[in-house]
């Protein structure tokens, strides 16, 4: 029986080639996109799920509210919280502390060998391995990190630092970790590398107790409740029944107990589930935004639904062509259930064929959109989840798309089907009603996508064309070794400035525009009292303003001493200083020190255009310079100039790996997520239009074919092609009009929310809404017009000869 059904199904598909091609192409695109998104979602949600009791592990985060200065969430916590959280809170089974390091130099003193700088080094306490157990190749978790100046290394580090050694052989060996200070540490344990997906990428763990002196505690900022650093991370394992909300409530008394009530800011602590850490600030940087991921899921469903609607639309429209087949089969004893099974088997054959083609398309899509996926994302075609997708998804899709057409076809009465009396004149037709509404949904989706893509593109073009207040062209930058010798930094600056291709070089704590943000309080005398406010602080040298092309409004930009500062125009507006010249010489209190304004610069965008420009002061602290920026002369060969800069850098810091990057590329990263959204929506828009056009092509071809005799009669009676086109197109114009009305609100809702995130934004371009609707209408009329022209070109004598 099944073989017979499949034979009939194959013959029907072969007989209706255009219909089959439309179905297979639409469904294969939808299946390929769903399979790819399915794998991305599984991959993104697979991080750190393997830890025991992962659902009870939380990271404590901090929110600092500066009032008008804004809210600043931070994945770190004050150091003292890690000391008291298990005693001040009930329901904490274990706590684990990390303090992540950056660009730490690792060396083997015994063999006088340096292994370069690493971002995979962290301080950790014994509780960390209690919450996140590891397989120990040597040593044990209970005592490995208890004492100061001890360290645990991973299997990868073992092979890197001591090639050919066994784990037990390296216990007691010494490594030196150089950050702000030198931390000699004896190896007390070796752990196996994680094989699963994890954000805990660290290879070297120094005992937290190694931060022993007051100077070290002060430098790392773990001695004060008011110091919050994203490097200082705190994890807890809660008891059964604890949730993130209940932990958040439990943390409120901690704030009341340890924080002063009368302060300029308010601090709150929150519990972030381990499952959410991958979608926020994490250690691996191999992440995908939760918003972007949810957007992918939504787009996948939209594309698949459009393809399914195409199938349902065409099958119900063409049901009349198979009415006699249904009548004959029912007459000779066929039951309705057998007919339903027959039509579903045809659908399943189409879906299986589409799935096979879709799997081929997957790799092409994976390559095409590789930059949009997590760095280490791979598709495991033979995984259990994917095997389940291959088996379950085609069946579910076949039922979803085939059940309604099968019910319609199998529901015909044998006598009426054989006579062709399927619908009486003037009687309501559910099939026609559904076809129109399904077509409306397809057009509405296409119009909404077009509006979204065009407006997103307009906003991003607007952002890229806005003046930033500084010159970003031909500026290169790179990082300096952490806490480098100031003499070496000055030597590097001097050597670079002497290059013929270089216009100027500047040392600073951060780039002129970056994601970095240092905010603090400031006060200035106004009338009889001090006026206190919040400022953005930048650490710069005397060349910074000139190298970055920031306009100077008054005074000088040459900061020569630690008590001199520059301020921007927003600083004057906030403090109500009338003119830049009036500000020169005024005293400003900041960080419990007095500073004197020596210059006023114009406002510039030190961060993304999503944010307003803050009041700013620039001061100089040479010890903490972390960046060097170089402005090139005009008409330089950028590639050769970059190589020369890197050669000079390597001559002064031979142990460092250096690569200069362009400032404008760094600024472009601000909008990388928005560009991803625009491009993905653009691709989805193209697919939505393609699928809708294919559906319209098949549907209009069929419906116009049903009206061929009517068209011929009208031609005989003197109707012109224009009159016939208007007659046929009128229905489609109404459908597109209804689609346009349905598309407006969803598009407006999304765009208004997205544009609201930009301080500098375009006005809502309502004209684009109308143009998008007219664009879809033009495409629709073009397809219908082609079919109408073909139908009206037929010789009426041949069409009507049977009458």
SULVENDA-V309078 format. One line per field, one symbol per residue. ss: DSSP state (H for helix, E for strand, C for the rest). psi: psi as a letter, one per 30 degrees, with the letter a starting at -180 (. if undefined). Layout:
ss: ???
psi: ???
//
This chain:
ss: CHHHHHHHHHHHHHHCHHHHHHHHHHHHHHHHHHHHHHHHHHHHCCCCCCCCCHHHEEEEEEEEECHHHCEEEECCCCHHHHHHHHHHCCCEEEEEEEEECCCEEEEECCCCEEEEEECCEEEECHHHHHHCCCCEEECCCCCCCCCCCEEEEEHHHHHHHCCCCCHHHHCCCEEEEECCCEEEEEEEEEECCCCCCCCCCCCEEEEHHHCCCHHHHHHHCCCCCCCCCCCEEEEEEECCCCCHHHHHHHHHHHHHHHCCCCCCCEEEEEEEEHHHHCCCCCCCCCCCCHHHHHHHHHHHHHHHHHHHHHHHHHHHHHHHHHHHHHHHHHHCCCCHHHHHHHHHHHHHHHHHHHHHHHHHHHHHHHHHCHHHCCCCCCCCCCCHHHHHHHHHHHHHHHHHHHHHHHHHHHCCCHHHHHHCCCCCCCCCCHHHHHHHHHHHHHHHHHHHHHHHHHHHHHHHHHHHHCCCCCCCCCEEEEECCCCCCHHHHHHHHHHHHCCCCEEEEEEECCCCCCCCCCEEEEEEEECCEEEEEEEEEEEECCCHHHHCCCCEEEECCCCCCCCEEEEEHHHHHHHCCCCHHHHCCCEEEECCEEEEEEEEECCCCCCCCCCCCCCEEEECCHHHCCEEEEEECCCCCHHHHHHHHHHHHHHHCCCCCCCCEEHHHHHHHHHHHHHHHHHHHHHHHHHHHHHHHHHHHHHHHHHHHHCHHHHHHHHHCCCCHHHHHHHHHHHHHHHHHHHHHHHHHHHHHHHHHHHCCCCCCCCCCHHHHHHHHHHHHHHHHHHHHHHHHHHHHCCHHHHCCCC
psi: eeeeeeeeeeeeeeeieeeeeeeeeeeeeeeeeeeeeeeeeeefgfkhffkkhffgkkkklkkkjgbfflkjkkfllkefefffefefklgjelkkkkjklkhkkkljfeghkkgakkggklkllffefeeiklkkfkalfefegellhllklleeeefeeikfllefffkflklkkjcflkjkkkkglklkkkflklfigkfkjkkfffieleeeeeefhgfkffjkkffjkkkljllkfkleeeeeeffefeeeefkkeilflkkkklkjkeffefgakaffgilkkeeeeeeeeeeeeeeeeeeeeeeeeeeeegeffgeeeeeeeeeggkleeeeeeeeeeeeeeeeeeeeeeeeefeeeeeeegeffllegkljjfgleeeeeeeeeeeeeeeeeffeeeeeeeffkkeeeeffgifklkfkkjeeeeeeeeeeeeeeeeeeeeeeeeeeeeeeeeeeffkkfgljfkhklllllkkhlkeeeeeeeeeeeffkffkelkkklfllfkafkkjllllkkkjbglkjklklkkkjlaffeeeeghkkkelblgjjflfgklklleeeeeeghkeleeffkflkkkkhglklkkflkllkljfalffllklkkkklkiffgkfkkkkklllhljeeeeeeeeeeeeffeiffkkkjklkeeeeeffegeeeeeeeeeeeeeeeeeeeeeeeeeeeeeeeeeefgeeeeeeeeeggkleeeeeeeefeeeeeeeeeeeeffeeeeeeeeeeefffkejllljiffeeeeeeeeeeeeeeeeeeeeeeeeffkjeeeegff.
//
